[in-house]
Amino acid sequence: MISKTELYISSYQEIEPLINFHFSKKGFTDQTKLMLLTGLLSALNKAYSILNLNRTENNLKIQTSIISAPFQENNNVLEKIILASLNYWEKKMIIDGLNNTDLYDKIIFNIKKYKSLISTDLDNKLPIVEKYNKININERSYVWLGYNVQKQLNTLFVKFKEELNLIEEKTNFIDFARVFMGTELNHIKNKINWKGPLRALIYFIIRACHREHLEIENNLRWKQLAATFYFNGHELKKEEFEKEFFKLSNTEHIPSVGPEIDLIFRSFI
């Protein structure tokens, strides 16, 4: 069984080239395309919840139509978006132990149908979407597992940058979001410069894990943090990280901005 993190990364990889291909022709900026990508992933989560409230074939058709509506004008993209959506829901049902339901069987039936349609489409001009059987999460950034990925990442970005002054003013949303989208670590070109107390950064990561917005192996905490964040313009030192992590794990001495960070998380409920 794959983890939630692996599911999200595989979905990013399947959907991102389709978003770029479809909306590049419309002159959309990279930031807009990234917002469309996170918005689509959020819509997939919402649709999944609605599907589980009413596990009928008609509801599956309705949710599929809603997800694919922005791509109706290009049948090649449309079919691949639908297939990517079905793949996501199928794996999500396995993770949640729902693969013995009639809805799961209907999703599998539709996956086979759309795979057949795509494989027989000789005029398909889209770039081939590569298949990823095994994802090495040891070499990737964090993956945000929120119900509404787009809204939550945007809220964090605005709060941290404009209200709490925790990240550098020149930070843009694209660089911030990539830190939480399973980006390969060697593709992180612009780290986020954290201006607040180091303890506040560690506290944010700890709380994100506690709230199940992040899945992190203990031995990866340092590696991912060092590859995605600067502290006041400097590389993070492992000794400093471990010192602050130990204090937060063994005392109640939270950073002064801790309550504000907790308020952000509570707003995500």
N, C-alpha and C positions, 0 to 999 in steps of 0.2 A: 504494500500500500504506500502511495506517495504521501508526503506531508502537505499541509496547507501551503507552506512556502514553495514547495516544488510545483504545486498546482498553479499558483499565481505566476511563477516564473514561466512555466510552459505556456500559460495563456497569454502573457505579455509577448512572448516570442511568436506566437501564432497570429496574434491580432495586430501587433505594431506595424509590420510591413504592409498589411492591408489598409490600415488607417493612413499611412504615409502615401501609399500609391493613390488612394482614392481622393485624398484632400490636397495633395501637392498640386494637382492639376487646377485646383480652385484658388490657388495662391494663398493658402492658409499658412500662417507663421508656425515655426516649430513649437512655440508655447501653446498656440491654439490646438495643434495636433496632439500635444501631450495632454491637454485638458480633455480633448475628445476621447483619447485612449483611456484615461482614468475614469471619465464619465461612463464609458461603455462598460468597464469592469464593475463600476458601481451598479449600473443597470442590470448586469448579469446577476449580481448578488440579490438585488431587489426582486428580480424575476424568479430566482430560485426560491425565495421565501414564499412568493405568491403561488408558485407551482406546488409547494408542499402543503399549502392550505387547501388546494383543490387539485388533486392529482388525476386530472382527466385529460384525454387527448385534445379536446377542444381548447382547454386552458393552455396546453403546450403550444398549440398553433397560435393562440393569441399572444403569448409571451414571445414567441419566436418572431412574430410579425412586428411587435413593438421594438424589439432589439434591432431588427434588420431594416426598419423603416428609412433611416438616413441613406441607405445604400441601394434603394430600389432602381435607380437609373442605370446601374451597372451590374448586369446579371452575374458576371464573373466574380466580382467582389461580393455581391449579395450571397451567393452560394457558399463562399468560403467563410464569411462572417457567421452565417447560420451554422455551418459545420463546427466552427470554433466555439460557438455558444453551446451547442449540443455536447461537444467534448468536455467543456468546462462543467456543465451540469452533471454529466455522467460521472466524472471523477469526484465531484463534490458529493454526490449521493453515495459513492463507495466510502469516502472518508467518514460520512455521517451514518454509515451502516444501513442505508436505504436501498441497497442494490437487490433486494428481494421483493420490490414493489412492482405493480403494473406500470407505474410511471417510468421506472427505470427501463423496463422492457420496451416501452414506446420510444424512449430516447435512443436506445440501441438500434431499434428498427430505422429511425430517421437518420442516424449516423451512417448506417450502411447505405441508405438511399442517396444521401448527399455525397458520400465518397464515390459512389458509382457515377453520379452526374458529373462530378468534377473530373474523374479519371477519363471519361469519354468525351470531354470538351476539348476538341482539337484546336480550337481557335483561341484558347485561353492565352492572353498576353501578360498575365500577372507574373511577377517573380515567384519562383517556387518557394513555398513556405516549408522550411526545413523541419524535420521531425526530431524531437529530442527525447530519447528514451531514458537517458540518465542525466540529471542535472547536478553539477558539482557545486553545492551551495557553500562549500568552503572557500570558493573564490568569488563570491558575490556579496553585494551590499545587502542591507536590510530589506525586508519586504513588508510593506504595511498591509495588515490583514483586516483593516476596518470594513464595516458594512458598507459605508459610503466613502470609498477611497478618495475620490475627487474632492468632496467637501471637507473631509478631515485633514488631508494634506494641505489644502488651501488655508484652512483655519490655523493649523500649526504655523505655516509660513507667515501669515499676517500677524498672528499673536507674537511669535518669536522676534520678528523683524521690526514691526511698527509699534507694538505696545510694550513689550517687555525688554526690547533692546538687547536680545540675547545673541542675535546673529548680525553679521556685518550688513550695513545699509546697501552695499552694491550687490548683494546676493540676489540672483534671479530665481524665479520659480522653477525653471527647468532644472537647474543644478540642484536645487533643494529636493525636488521630487525624485530625481534619479537616485538619490541616496536611499530612497525607500521603495525602489522598484526592482530590486534584484539585479541591478546593473553589475556586470563583471567589474571586479575591483580595478583591473588595469585600464578600464575605460572611464574611471572617475578622474576627469581632468581638472575639475574645479571643486576642491573640497569646501565644505561649509566652515567658515571661520566663526567659531563660537566666542563671543565677547563676554558672556556672563561668567559666573564662577564655574570652575571645572566640576564641582560637586553638583551643580544644577544640571549639567549635561549628563552626568552619570545617573542622577536621580530620574531624569526624563526617560532614559533608556530602561532603567529598572521598572519604572511605572508602566511603560509601554509593554514590557514583557508580562508584568503582573495582570494587565488589562487584556492580554492576549491579542494585542495589536502587532506584536513581534514574536517570532519563534526564533530563539537564539540558543545555540549550543554553548555551554559555559566556556569551552576552550576557544570560541570564536569571538567572544565579546570584545577582547582587546584588538584582534586583527581587523574586524569590521569598523570599529570606532577609529582606529588610527588611519585607516584607508579612506575614510569619508569626512573626517572633521579635523580642522586645526583648532588650537586653543590660543587665542590672542595672536594669531598669525604664525604660530610655531607648531612644529610636529609634536604630537602628543607623546609623552614619555610614559613608558609602561609602569615605572615605579610610581608616578603620580596617579595614574589611573587606578592601580591596585590599592594605593593608600586610601583614596576617596571611596572606592568601591567597598573596602573593608569597613570604613567608618559608617557608611550608609547601611551596610548589611548587619552591623552589630550594635548600632546605637539608634536613638531616635532623633539625632541631630540632623534634621533635614535642612536643605538650603532655604534662604529667606524667600526665594521665589517659588519654593515647593508648593505652597497652597494655590498659587496661580496656575501652576502646571496641572495640579489635580483638578482645578475647576475646568480646564480645557478638556481633560479626559471625561469628566462627568457630563459635559455638554454633548459628548458623542453617544450617549445612551439613547 
